[in-house]
Amino acid sequence: MIFLEDGTVWVHDVVSTFMKRFLFDIKSDAIVIEEIESMTFMNPILSSVYLRNDQFYTTTQAIVPFSRFLVYSQEGDQMSGVGDYPDYGIEMPSMVAVDVFSGQLISNPQKDKMVLAYEYTDLIEIYDEKANLLKRIHGPHQFVPDFDIGDRSGTPYMKRVFNKIQHAYKSLAASEKLIFLLYANGKTVKPGEGETSIHHNKVLAIDWEGNPLAFYELDHAVTSIAVDWKKRIIYGLDRIESEVYAFPF
């Protein structure tokens, strides 16, 4: 969800590849939601931000163009591909790289910067509003992606080896000064278990210059976070999505 200054909200539906803009009108004991406009991405989009130059920057599973981000206009027209994937000196096909370097993307409230945090390596990247890389940092465990390459009817893919792949960042929240990153602590999955067994119960706090500030440990694993910065509360969605937990910080 991308909140704009005019009170409207862009909502990204990952499954249908839609972006829809809604107006929320609060009336006493009810919230009236009106759809204003919608757009459709032409490629699978996993994460997106809307920046102050009136453009959407998205991560993507597309390999043409083979770029870190796809750029869309406010009308939903694909404009260009920008940026490069990280280089660890590991040779891999393009269609494997888009899975290996999957990550979460979020912008600051001013919408002139965005941060990308990776799922399978504890790498964090900070970009400006034109997707120019400002800073790339590792931490806190500094591990690189570890995986096998499988073959599916002649098509290579990222083969997840459960006791080999380490998990990093799952969900982000950002204020004007802070970025909170839900972190799996570099854990792996035991043989026979699924990735849902990974416990995301750490939160790394950094500023928009990439400086580490704090490292919180939650007493309950969650799958995503949102933050009330004024009341200093981290809200976490439970893995079975039936409960929300509140953690003061």
C-alpha positions as semicolon CSV with decimal commas, in nm:
position;residue;x (nm);y (nm);z (nm)
1;M;0,000;0,000;0,000
2;I;0,136;0,341;-0,104
3;F;-0,009;0,640;0,081
4;L;-0,018;0,975;-0,101
5;E;-0,045;1,325;0,042
6;D;-0,391;1,379;-0,109
7;G;-0,534;1,108;0,116
8;T;-0,555;0,841;-0,152
9;V;-0,386;0,502;-0,137
10;W;-0,236;0,288;-0,413
11;V;-0,291;-0,082;-0,344
12;H;-0,074;-0,340;-0,520
13;D;-0,236;-0,677;-0,593
14;V;0,060;-0,907;-0,657
15;V;-0,148;-1,199;-0,786
16;S;-0,348;-1,005;-1,047
17;T;-0,065;-0,753;-1,122
18;F;-0,312;-0,466;-1,065
19;M;-0,243;-0,132;-0,901
20;K;-0,559;0,043;-0,780
21;R;-0,596;0,385;-0,618
22;F;-0,861;0,428;-0,349
23;L;-0,999;0,721;-0,151
24;F;-1,064;0,647;0,217
25;D;-1,344;0,855;0,371
26;I;-1,384;0,810;0,748
27;K;-1,742;0,867;0,866
28;S;-1,806;0,823;1,240
29;D;-1,810;0,444;1,281
30;A;-1,742;0,348;0,920
31;I;-1,480;0,387;0,645
32;V;-1,612;0,439;0,292
33;I;-1,366;0,325;0,024
34;E;-1,397;0,452;-0,332
35;E;-1,189;0,323;-0,624
36;I;-1,057;0,616;-0,827
37;E;-0,838;0,452;-1,091
38;S;-0,651;0,133;-1,173
39;M;-0,359;0,019;-1,386
40;T;-0,219;-0,317;-1,492
41;F;0,148;-0,410;-1,500
42;M;0,254;-0,601;-1,811
43;N;0,503;-0,817;-1,619
44;P;0,488;-1,005;-1,287
45;I;0,560;-0,749;-1,015
46;L;0,654;-0,854;-0,662
47;S;0,719;-0,516;-0,500
48;S;0,658;-0,155;-0,606
49;V;0,696;0,205;-0,490
50;Y;0,557;0,534;-0,621
51;L;0,810;0,819;-0,616
52;R;0,768;1,194;-0,637
53;N;0,857;1,203;-1,007
54;D;0,515;1,039;-1,063
55;Q;0,667;0,707;-1,164
56;F;0,640;0,354;-1,028
57;Y;0,962;0,162;-0,966
58;T;0,914;-0,212;-0,935
59;T;1,108;-0,530;-0,882
60;T;1,020;-0,783;-1,147
61;Q;1,043;-1,142;-1,264
62;A;1,092;-1,032;-1,624
63;I;1,428;-1,086;-1,794
64;V;1,370;-0,852;-2,090
65;P;1,502;-0,602;-2,014
66;F;1,731;-0,768;-1,761
67;S;1,741;-0,489;-1,505
68;R;1,700;-0,444;-1,132
69;F;1,388;-0,227;-1,168
70;L;1,117;-0,166;-1,424
71;V;0,988;0,191;-1,447
72;Y;0,620;0,263;-1,516
73;S;0,437;0,588;-1,574
74;Q;0,140;0,688;-1,361
75;E;-0,081;0,555;-1,642
76;G;0,080;0,212;-1,620
77;D;0,296;0,231;-1,933
78;Q;0,631;0,052;-1,905
79;M;0,898;0,314;-1,973
80;S;1,236;0,153;-1,914
81;G;1,449;-0,085;-1,713
82;V;1,713;0,059;-1,481
83;G;1,979;-0,065;-1,240
84;D;2,186;-0,380;-1,210
85;Y;2,160;-0,692;-0,999
86;P;2,429;-0,750;-0,733
87;D;2,743;-0,926;-0,849
88;Y;2,888;-1,190;-0,616
89;G;3,096;-1,350;-0,890
90;I;2,842;-1,633;-0,915
91;E;2,751;-1,728;-1,271
92;M;2,380;-1,790;-1,321
93;P;2,121;-1,757;-1,599
94;S;1,909;-1,442;-1,597
95;M;1,589;-1,627;-1,509
96;V;1,766;-1,775;-1,205
97;A;1,899;-1,435;-1,094
98;V;1,551;-1,282;-1,064
99;D;1,466;-1,547;-0,802
100;V;1,802;-1,542;-0,625
101;F;1,785;-1,164;-0,587
102;S;1,420;-1,127;-0,493
103;G;1,358;-0,859;-0,235
104;Q;1,124;-0,610;-0,071
105;L;1,105;-0,246;-0,180
106;I;0,980;0,058;0,013
107;S;1,016;0,438;-0,013
108;N;1,049;0,711;0,246
109;P;0,751;0,944;0,310
110;Q;0,911;1,218;0,095
111;K;0,922;0,965;-0,191
112;D;1,269;1,076;-0,300
113;K;1,449;0,762;-0,181
114;M;1,377;0,390;-0,173
115;V;1,538;0,092;-0,008
116;L;1,562;-0,266;-0,136
117;A;1,625;-0,552;0,107
118;Y;1,699;-0,901;-0,023
119;E;1,537;-1,227;0,079
120;Y;1,830;-1,471;0,042
121;T;2,127;-1,249;0,131
122;D;2,148;-0,988;0,406
123;L;2,209;-0,712;0,153
124;I;2,041;-0,371;0,174
125;E;2,052;-0,110;-0,104
126;I;1,945;0,254;-0,088
127;Y;1,850;0,438;-0,410
128;D;1,747;0,790;-0,504
129;E;1,426;0,880;-0,689
130;K;1,584;0,791;-1,027
131;A;1,705;0,450;-0,906
132;N;2,067;0,558;-0,878
133;L;2,240;0,341;-0,618
134;L;2,341;0,556;-0,319
135;K;2,466;0,290;-0,080
136;R;2,496;-0,087;-0,055
137;I;2,553;-0,244;0,287
138;H;2,577;-0,595;0,430
139;G;2,475;-0,701;0,773
140;P;2,446;-0,819;1,030
141;H;2,573;-1,164;0,921
142;Q;2,720;-1,092;0,576
143;F;2,620;-1,410;0,396
144;V;2,595;-1,452;0,019
145;P;2,323;-1,641;-0,172
146;D;2,371;-2,019;-0,163
147;F;2,158;-2,231;-0,394
148;D;2,154;-2,494;-0,667
149;I;2,043;-2,450;-1,027
150;G;1,775;-2,695;-1,135
151;D;1,644;-2,777;-1,480
152;R;1,273;-2,784;-1,561
153;S;1,212;-2,907;-1,919
154;G;1,521;-2,726;-2,040
155;T;1,453;-2,411;-1,837
156;P;1,696;-2,333;-1,552
157;Y;1,555;-2,225;-1,218
158;M;1,668;-2,149;-0,864
159;K;1,652;-2,480;-0,680
160;R;1,596;-2,426;-0,309
161;V;1,811;-2,655;-0,096
162;F;1,639;-2,621;0,240
163;N;1,939;-2,672;0,468
164;K;2,158;-2,457;0,244
165;I;1,968;-2,138;0,166
166;Q;1,984;-1,869;0,433
167;H;1,691;-1,633;0,479
168;A;1,726;-1,260;0,535
169;Y;1,460;-0,986;0,499
170;K;1,086;-1,039;0,475
171;S;0,906;-0,709;0,535
172;L;0,995;-0,338;0,561
173;A;0,854;-0,024;0,725
174;A;0,990;0,329;0,684
175;S;0,953;0,676;0,835
176;E;1,126;1,002;0,747
177;K;1,432;0,900;0,951
178;L;1,415;0,524;1,007
179;I;1,389;0,195;0,821
180;F;1,278;-0,120;1,005
181;L;1,358;-0,453;0,840
182;L;1,200;-0,781;0,953
183;Y;1,490;-1,025;0,953
184;A;1,517;-1,405;0,970
185;N;1,866;-1,396;1,123
186;G;2,020;-1,595;0,840
187;K;1,835;-1,913;0,937
188;T;1,805;-2,219;0,716
189;V;1,527;-2,474;0,688
190;K;1,586;-2,826;0,815
191;P;1,542;-3,114;0,569
192;G;1,175;-3,210;0,544
193;E;1,052;-2,870;0,662
194;G;0,905;-2,593;0,450
195;E;1,006;-2,229;0,431
196;T;0,707;-2,140;0,650
197;S;0,906;-2,282;0,942
198;I;1,146;-1,987;0,921
199;H;1,093;-1,757;1,219
200;H;1,117;-1,386;1,142
201;N;1,153;-1,247;1,493
202;K;1,433;-0,993;1,452
203;V;1,400;-0,630;1,343
204;L;1,702;-0,438;1,218
205;A;1,676;-0,058;1,241
206;I;1,886;0,166;1,015
207;D;1,866;0,528;0,901
208;W;1,841;0,653;0,542
209;E;2,219;0,686;0,526
210;G;2,251;0,313;0,590
211;N;2,383;0,345;0,947
212;P;2,277;0,061;1,184
213;L;2,096;0,193;1,491
214;A;1,927;-0,095;1,674
215;F;1,856;-0,468;1,659
216;Y;1,527;-0,574;1,819
217;E;1,418;-0,926;1,907
218;L;1,045;-1,003;1,907
219;D;0,904;-1,265;2,143
220;H;0,671;-1,392;1,868
221;A;0,754;-1,471;1,505
222;V;0,560;-1,267;1,247
223;T;0,541;-1,264;0,869
224;S;0,515;-0,887;0,808
225;I;0,535;-0,561;1,002
226;A;0,386;-0,211;1,012
227;V;0,496;0,063;1,252
228;D;0,323;0,343;1,444
229;W;0,622;0,577;1,464
230;K;0,455;0,827;1,699
231;K;0,344;0,571;1,957
232;R;0,658;0,360;1,894
233;I;0,477;0,033;1,833
234;I;0,571;-0,242;1,588
235;Y;0,266;-0,434;1,462
236;G;0,330;-0,786;1,334
237;L;0,100;-1,014;1,136
238;D;0,098;-1,371;1,265
239;R;0,204;-1,647;1,027
240;I;-0,144;-1,796;1,011
241;E;-0,277;-1,443;0,951
242;S;-0,538;-1,464;1,225
243;E;-0,375;-1,238;1,482
244;V;-0,186;-0,911;1,498
245;Y;0,076;-0,859;1,768
246;A;0,186;-0,523;1,906
247;F;0,546;-0,473;2,024
248;P;0,645;-0,146;2,199
249;F;0,998;-0,026;2,122
